[in-house]
Amino acid sequence: MTSQYKASRFMALPERPTPAYRLSGMCLPAPLSVGELETFSAISRQISPLRKRQTLFAQGEALKSLYIVRCGSLKQVYRDITDEAHITQFYLPGEVVGLDAISTGFHPGTTQALETTSVCEILPEALEEFSRKEAAEKGGNGCFLRVMSRALHQERMMVRLLLNRTSDVRLASFLLALSTRFRQQGYSPFCFRLSMSRSDIGNYLGLAVETVSRLLGRFQDLGLLTAKGREIRVDDLDGLMALADGRARQSIWHAGIVPPSSCRLAGMPAH
């Protein structure tokens, strides 16, 4: 990688309160703020790092703890009654894992490490004590409720993204979400490595893996990004944001490049 892009690792991404910028929050759960992370760190404990493909907890397993991702990444996989696997979530640093098991007491999917991953465990008794104290001090409008509310909002927005957006907008939104997340972690929003495979991305977004690869090629043809294996370099952040916005989609696709239509869900026959 050139020195130009090594230097960009610490470049600040301009603040842009545009619809496309806000859209980046649809595809991935929101990370904890610095203050929230410090609050939860006080009631959590470090556990042994997970190796790649190692399971944190299995589908149907009883909820024992919540977890905070310190470094690395995980994916959650739900298997339906036909044993077909569906990736329902990716977890990146600063995110809380296990919130979706609170209502039933059982995890709705198996969560595995995509790479060597470090997590902190929040024990139920510590969380209960913290929640009671927080409710007493803040009238029930505390940190934990904000985190749960945000997780619910992100889930609803993800459903909206999959139902109402075309394949190119889905992928652009996902990449923009990753770019924004790396920026929030203090890394370059322009150069980053995907911890998940193209197959995993396609499964998560409801696209065939061939569609993901084809779209990445088209994004390169448009000069939006450069993809080499799992390494991504964003060359035109404004263009990627405009494409993720959807409303500017038609102006992005140049003459001679046919914009892809809404793609079928992975595994479904084409008509």
Secondary structure as GFF3:
##gff-version 3
##sequence-region A 1 271
A	DSSP	alpha_helix	3	7	.	.	.	ID=ss1
A	DSSP	three_ten_helix	8	10	.	.	.	ID=ss2
A	DSSP	alpha_helix	19	23	.	.	.	ID=ss3
A	DSSP	alpha_helix	34	41	.	.	.	ID=ss4
A	DSSP	beta_strand	44	46	.	.	.	ID=ss5
A	DSSP	beta_strand	55	57	.	.	.	ID=ss6
A	DSSP	beta_strand	66	71	.	.	.	ID=ss7
A	DSSP	beta_strand	74	79	.	.	.	ID=ss8
A	DSSP	beta_strand	85	91	.	.	.	ID=ss9
A	DSSP	beta_strand	96	97	.	.	.	ID=ss10
A	DSSP	three_ten_helix	99	101	.	.	.	ID=ss11
A	DSSP	beta_strand	110	113	.	.	.	ID=ss12
A	DSSP	beta_strand	118	122	.	.	.	ID=ss13
A	DSSP	alpha_helix	124	138	.	.	.	ID=ss14
A	DSSP	alpha_helix	143	164	.	.	.	ID=ss15
A	DSSP	alpha_helix	167	184	.	.	.	ID=ss16
A	DSSP	beta_strand	191	193	.	.	.	ID=ss17
A	DSSP	alpha_helix	198	205	.	.	.	ID=ss18
A	DSSP	alpha_helix	209	221	.	.	.	ID=ss19
A	DSSP	beta_strand	225	228	.	.	.	ID=ss20
A	DSSP	beta_strand	231	234	.	.	.	ID=ss21
A	DSSP	alpha_helix	237	245	.	.	.	ID=ss22
A	DSSP	alpha_helix	249	252	.	.	.	ID=ss23
###
